[in-house]
Amino acid sequence: MKHPLPTASTSSNASTSEQRTAVSTGQRQTSIIDFSKRPVTDKRRQQITDLLINFVVKDVRPLSALSEEGFRDIMTFFEPGYKIPSHATLWSNIMLQYNTVKARIANEMKDKSVSLTTDLWTSCTMDPYITITAHYITDTWELKSRVLRTTIMPERHTAVNIVQRLKETIEEWDLVVFCTIHDNAALNLAMELCKQFPHHLGCAGHTIQLAIKAGLPEIAKTTDAARRVVSHFRHSSVAVCALKKRQEQLGQRRQLSCAEKITSGCPSSTPSY
């Protein structure tokens, strides 16, 4: 005689029996609460720390961002068992990463002919800085540009001081310098570079900019006038408010605000040398 087909009641009884058996044998699925309370292994703890360091380095964030209450709330929600390291520990890890990357780049530039450019700039807090960038071609014929130094430069930006910073960078990285690039208008710097380095060139971008300014005076007058207008709105909140009101009267869209959309053109798109 054939066995009867299982009914819904029979299936339900079987399912209940299996659940009871699982409970009786200590088997159960991991709940979300249990998952959140799982211990953090040393490997995962290091992975999270590395990600925090990448967050600080890649996004140029201060270490204090990791101590903010909102950020800590996020970390507690996603990984309750992880404790954010102290600033000293994080800084130690950042320096370790810096030394690792520096050694890799130094090895990549070893015995290569390197050209150097410098950029003299001022931060929003009016601190003077110098950035030195190396340009070279790898063994696979790939052009590389690496920032070797960005450091505060409180001394006057004279030719002698700039050359001294270049020499310090060359010694630190043990570079074989092929050429140094300088601003065409900086004659004193060009002469000082000529004394220290046999090969030096004026910046091509700055040369083109000077040629345009000299050859097309009418365009230069127009761009200078536009630059003054932009500068006026950038330095006057009263003027910006008046401009916004006038735009509303003319029915222009909000995104046409000069304070947000107009960018001031620079005399040259090239760095200052």
Summary of the structure (lengths in Angstrom):
residues: 273
radius of gyration: 31.4
end to end distance: 99.6
largest distance: 110.3
contacts: 629
relative contact order: 0.07
helix: 56%
strand: 15%
